[in-house]
Amino acid sequence: MSELRDREIERLQRELEQAKAREEQERREKEQAEKRAEAAERQVQKTTLKEYLRETATSTFSKPSGLPTRTFLPRDAPRMSRASATYPMWLRPWSGFADLQHLTNPAVDLLALLEI
C-alpha cells in the first residue's frame, strides 16, 4: 500500500514539475512575443518633427564614414604637387552669412529652437 502511495506521489511530483516547466515556457514565449510586438510598433511609429530634425542634423553634419583616407591609399598612388593645386590665396569674412542662412533655410531656426 505504501509502495502504491509512493508511486502516486512520484507521479504527481513529475506532473507538477512538467506543469511548471510548461508554464515557464509559455511565460518566456509570451515575453518574446511582447518584445517582438514592441519592436514592430517602434518600427512603424511615426517620427516626431524633433526626432526627424535631430536625426537629419546628426547624419548631415556628422563626419562621413567609410570614405578612404590618406592612410588607406596605396604607396604607389600618384601624388599631387602643390604647384598644380588650386586654392584661395586669401580668405575674407562673410559677415552676412548667418542672416542669409536664416532667410533661406528656416530649418536652421527650427534646429535652434529645438536645441539640437
C-alpha positions, 0 to 999 in steps of 0.5 A: 500500500505504501509502495502504491502511495509512493508511486502516486506521489512520484507521479504527481511530483513529475506532473507538477514539475512538467506543469511548471516547466510548461508554464515557464515556457509559455511565460518566456514565449509570451515575453518574446512575443511582447518584445517582438510586438514592441519592436514592430510598433517602434518600427512603424511609429511615426517620427516626431518633427524633433526626432526627424530634425535631430536625426537629419542634423546628426547624419548631415553634419556628422563626419562621413564614414567609410570614405578612404583616407590618406592612410588607406591609399596605396604607396604607389598612388600618384601624388599631387604637387602643390604647384598644380593645386588650386586654392584661395590665396586669401580668405575674407569674412562673410559677415552676412552669412548667418542672416542669409542662412536664416532667410533661406533655410528656416530649418536652421531656426527650427534646429535652434529652437529645438536645441539640437 
